Amino acid sequence: MGDALGTSGLRFEREGSIGWCVIDRPAARNAFTPAMYFGLKRAVRLVNSDPDLAALIITGVDDVFAPGGDLGGRSEPGDSLPEGLAGNDVVPFLTIRDSRAPVIAAVNGICQAGGLLVAMMSDIAVASDRATFRVPELLRGIPDATFAAALPAHIGIAAARDLMLSARRFDAAEAQRLGVISRVVPHENLRAAALEAAREVLQTSPEARAQVKRMLNERYGFIDYQTMFGALESSPEPREGMRAFMEKRNPNWIPADLPT
């Protein structure tokens, strides 16, 4: 497939030894289709297998990095997935986390749900000072297993409870203070800062870096995908949450007499 990622929603570009994966689906505010999620896996594998490439930078277009999956279930013409893939075989988060080649997230704007997991699982996340963040899965009835494992490892139990159970928005300064992401730069400096982060990581020795990453990744512990994907298949809550989102109404579990 060369540099093709199996979807029109992602672009792969080369800048010397750096590969850029650009999330480019502005008509849907960069929401991920299944093929786009899998295309991120393809981008990581491409950088790890091509001797001309040394690192990957993931970024978005306009004012959006990525808001997570497309809740409308839409796809794009030309989207391509290998047959038989489902669930955890599609999502790229552990592939990004385990990549031997450095992966840098250049968070240019809105970063939520699966988009935030892409940033958190990258080796370094550099965010624009205009970026905003959210962990909205429980608003849609989704018991997200990756966040349940990753957020406490990054920021501790108390802050992880706050962000997951409230699903509130937070800005780049708070994201850096909590440890969700590591670097915040002026918006106009984002591209240069992402390249600098890639250059810094590439100065470290590959074998030792891989061992350190393995030891760091052990801190995430068990990721309970069985519960998560079981709920997506059988629980009425994800379907109600997604319907409510598409119909621009409250889901039926919010109390009608909740004080405002």
C-alpha positions as CSV (number, residue, x, y, z in Angstrom):
1,M,0.0,0.0,0.0
2,G,3.0,2.3,0.1
3,D,2.2,5.3,2.3
4,A,-1.6,4.8,1.9
5,L,-3.3,4.3,5.2
6,G,-6.6,2.8,4.0
7,T,-8.7,5.9,4.5
8,S,-9.2,9.4,3.1
9,G,-9.4,10.7,6.6
10,L,-5.7,10.4,7.2
11,R,-2.7,11.7,5.2
12,F,0.8,10.4,5.5
13,E,3.6,12.9,4.7
14,R,7.3,12.6,4.9
15,E,9.7,15.2,6.1
16,G,13.2,13.7,6.0
17,S,13.2,10.8,8.4
18,I,10.0,12.0,10.1
19,G,6.6,10.7,9.1
20,W,3.6,12.9,9.7
21,C,0.1,11.3,10.1
22,V,-2.4,14.1,9.6
23,I,-6.0,13.5,10.8
24,D,-7.8,15.3,8.0
25,R,-11.6,14.8,8.0
26,P,-12.8,18.4,8.7
27,A,-16.3,17.8,7.5
28,A,-16.8,15.5,10.4
29,R,-14.6,17.5,12.8
30,N,-11.9,14.8,12.5
31,A,-14.1,12.1,14.1
32,F,-12.5,8.7,13.7
33,T,-14.1,6.0,11.5
34,P,-13.0,2.4,12.2
35,A,-10.7,2.6,9.1
36,M,-9.1,5.8,10.5
37,Y,-8.5,4.1,13.8
38,F,-6.9,1.2,12.0
39,G,-5.0,3.7,9.7
40,L,-3.2,5.0,12.7
41,K,-2.0,1.5,13.4
42,R,-0.8,1.3,9.8
43,A,1.0,4.6,10.2
44,V,2.9,3.3,13.3
45,R,3.7,0.1,11.5
46,L,5.0,1.9,8.5
47,V,7.4,4.1,10.5
48,N,8.6,1.0,12.3
49,S,9.2,-1.0,9.1
50,D,10.6,1.7,6.8
51,P,14.4,2.2,7.2
52,D,14.1,5.7,5.8
53,L,11.8,6.7,8.7
54,A,12.7,7.2,12.3
55,A,9.7,8.7,14.1
56,L,6.1,9.5,13.7
57,I,4.2,12.8,14.5
58,I,0.4,12.7,14.7
59,T,-1.6,15.9,14.3
60,G,-4.9,17.2,13.1
61,V,-6.2,20.0,10.9
62,D,-7.9,23.3,11.7
63,D,-8.9,23.6,15.3
64,V,-9.4,19.9,16.0
65,F,-6.9,17.2,16.8
66,A,-9.5,14.4,17.2
67,P,-12.8,14.1,19.2
68,G,-12.9,10.3,19.2
69,G,-15.0,7.9,17.2
70,D,-17.7,9.0,14.9
71,L,-20.9,8.4,17.0
72,G,-23.0,8.6,13.9
73,G,-21.4,5.4,12.6
74,R,-20.5,7.1,9.3
75,S,-17.6,6.1,7.1
76,E,-15.8,7.6,4.1
77,P,-15.6,6.3,0.5
78,G,-12.5,4.2,0.2
79,D,-12.3,3.2,3.8
80,S,-10.5,-0.1,4.0
81,L,-10.3,-2.6,6.9
82,P,-9.0,-6.2,6.8
83,E,-11.8,-8.7,7.0
84,G,-12.7,-10.1,10.4
85,L,-11.3,-7.3,12.5
86,A,-13.4,-6.0,15.4
87,G,-13.1,-4.3,18.8
88,N,-9.5,-4.1,20.1
89,D,-8.1,-5.3,16.8
90,V,-9.1,-2.0,15.3
91,V,-8.2,0.6,17.8
92,P,-4.5,1.8,17.7
93,F,-3.8,2.8,21.3
94,L,-1.6,-0.1,22.4
95,T,0.2,-0.1,19.0
96,I,1.1,3.6,19.6
97,R,2.2,2.9,23.2
98,D,4.4,0.0,22.2
99,S,6.0,1.5,19.1
100,R,9.8,1.1,19.0
101,A,10.0,4.2,16.8
102,P,9.1,7.4,18.7
103,V,5.6,8.7,18.4
104,I,4.9,12.4,19.1
105,A,1.4,13.8,19.3
106,A,1.1,17.5,18.2
107,V,-2.3,18.4,19.7
108,N,-3.5,21.4,17.7
109,G,-7.0,21.8,19.1
110,I,-10.0,19.8,20.5
111,C,-8.7,16.5,21.9
112,Q,-11.3,14.1,23.4
113,A,-12.1,10.5,23.9
114,G,-10.0,8.3,21.4
115,G,-8.2,11.4,20.3
116,L,-7.0,12.0,23.9
117,L,-5.9,8.4,24.2
118,V,-3.8,8.8,21.0
119,A,-2.1,11.8,22.7
120,M,-1.6,10.0,26.0
121,M,-0.2,6.8,24.5
122,S,2.3,8.8,22.4
123,D,5.8,9.0,23.8
124,I,5.5,12.8,24.1
125,A,2.4,14.9,23.7
126,V,3.0,18.5,22.7
127,A,-0.2,20.6,22.9
128,S,-1.1,24.0,21.6
129,D,-2.1,26.5,24.2
130,R,-5.5,26.6,22.4
131,A,-6.1,22.9,22.9
132,T,-9.0,21.6,25.1
133,F,-9.5,18.1,26.5
134,R,-12.3,15.9,27.7
135,V,-12.9,12.2,28.7
136,P,-16.6,12.0,27.6
137,E,-17.1,8.2,27.4
138,L,-19.5,8.0,30.4
139,L,-21.7,10.6,28.8
140,R,-22.3,8.0,26.1
141,G,-22.6,5.0,28.4
142,I,-19.2,3.6,27.4
143,P,-17.1,2.0,30.2
144,D,-13.7,2.8,28.6
145,A,-11.1,0.3,29.6
146,T,-8.1,2.1,28.2
147,F,-8.8,5.3,30.1
148,A,-9.5,3.3,33.3
149,A,-6.0,1.9,33.1
150,A,-4.1,4.8,31.6
151,L,-5.5,7.9,33.4
152,P,-4.6,6.7,37.0
153,A,-1.1,5.7,35.8
154,H,-0.6,9.2,34.4
155,I,-2.3,11.4,37.0
156,G,-3.4,9.4,40.0
157,I,-6.7,7.9,41.1
158,A,-8.3,11.1,42.5
159,A,-7.7,13.2,39.4
160,A,-8.7,10.2,37.1
161,R,-12.0,9.8,39.0
162,D,-12.6,13.6,38.5
163,L,-12.0,13.6,34.8
164,M,-13.8,10.3,34.0
165,L,-16.8,10.6,36.3
166,S,-17.5,14.3,35.6
167,A,-16.6,14.2,31.9
168,R,-15.8,17.9,32.2
169,R,-13.7,19.9,29.7
170,F,-10.3,21.2,30.8
171,D,-7.7,23.4,29.1
172,A,-4.1,22.8,28.1
173,A,-2.7,24.4,31.2
174,E,-4.6,22.1,33.5
175,A,-3.8,19.1,31.2
176,Q,-0.1,19.8,31.7
177,R,-0.5,20.5,35.4
178,L,-2.3,17.2,36.0
179,G,0.1,15.2,33.8
180,V,-2.3,14.2,31.1
181,I,0.1,15.7,28.5
182,S,3.7,16.9,29.1
183,R,4.3,20.1,27.0
184,V,2.3,23.2,26.1
185,V,3.5,25.7,23.6
186,P,2.1,28.8,21.8
187,H,-0.1,27.6,19.0
188,E,2.1,29.0,16.2
189,N,5.1,27.1,17.6
190,L,3.4,23.7,17.7
191,R,4.9,22.2,14.5
192,A,8.5,23.2,15.4
193,A,8.0,22.0,19.0
194,A,6.8,18.6,17.8
195,L,9.8,18.2,15.5
196,E,12.1,19.2,18.4
197,A,10.5,16.6,20.6
198,A,11.1,13.9,17.9
199,R,14.7,15.1,17.6
200,E,15.3,14.9,21.3
201,V,13.9,11.3,21.6
202,L,15.9,10.2,18.6
203,Q,19.1,11.2,20.4
204,T,18.6,8.3,22.9
205,S,19.7,4.8,22.1
206,P,17.0,2.6,20.5
207,E,17.6,-0.6,22.5
208,A,17.8,1.0,25.9
209,R,14.8,3.3,25.0
210,A,12.7,0.2,24.1
211,Q,13.6,-1.4,27.5
212,V,12.7,1.7,29.4
213,K,9.4,2.0,27.5
214,R,8.6,-1.6,28.4
215,M,9.1,-0.9,32.0
216,L,7.1,2.2,31.9
217,N,4.2,0.5,30.1
218,E,4.0,-2.1,32.9
219,R,2.5,0.7,35.1
220,Y,-0.7,0.6,33.1
221,G,-1.6,-2.8,34.4
222,F,-4.5,-4.9,33.2
223,I,-6.8,-3.3,30.6
224,D,-10.2,-4.9,30.8
225,Y,-11.3,-4.9,27.2
226,Q,-13.7,-7.8,27.8
227,T,-15.9,-5.7,30.0
228,M,-15.7,-2.7,27.7
229,F,-16.6,-4.5,24.4
230,G,-19.1,-6.7,26.2
231,A,-21.0,-3.6,27.3
232,L,-20.8,-2.1,23.8
233,E,-22.4,-5.3,22.4
234,S,-25.0,-6.0,25.1
235,S,-25.7,-3.0,27.3
236,P,-28.5,-0.6,26.3
237,E,-26.6,2.4,27.7
238,P,-24.1,3.0,24.8
239,R,-26.9,2.8,22.2
240,E,-29.0,5.3,24.3
241,G,-26.0,7.6,24.8
242,M,-25.2,7.7,21.1
243,R,-28.8,8.2,20.1
244,A,-29.1,11.0,22.6
245,F,-26.0,12.6,21.2
246,M,-27.2,12.4,17.6
247,E,-30.7,13.7,18.6
248,K,-29.2,16.5,20.7
249,R,-31.1,15.5,23.9
250,N,-30.2,14.3,27.3
251,P,-29.9,10.5,27.7
252,N,-32.7,8.8,29.7
253,W,-30.5,8.2,32.8
254,I,-30.2,11.9,33.7
255,P,-32.8,12.7,36.4
256,A,-35.6,14.9,35.1
257,D,-35.6,17.0,38.3
258,L,-31.8,17.5,38.5
259,P,-31.2,21.0,40.0
260,T,-29.5,23.4,37.6
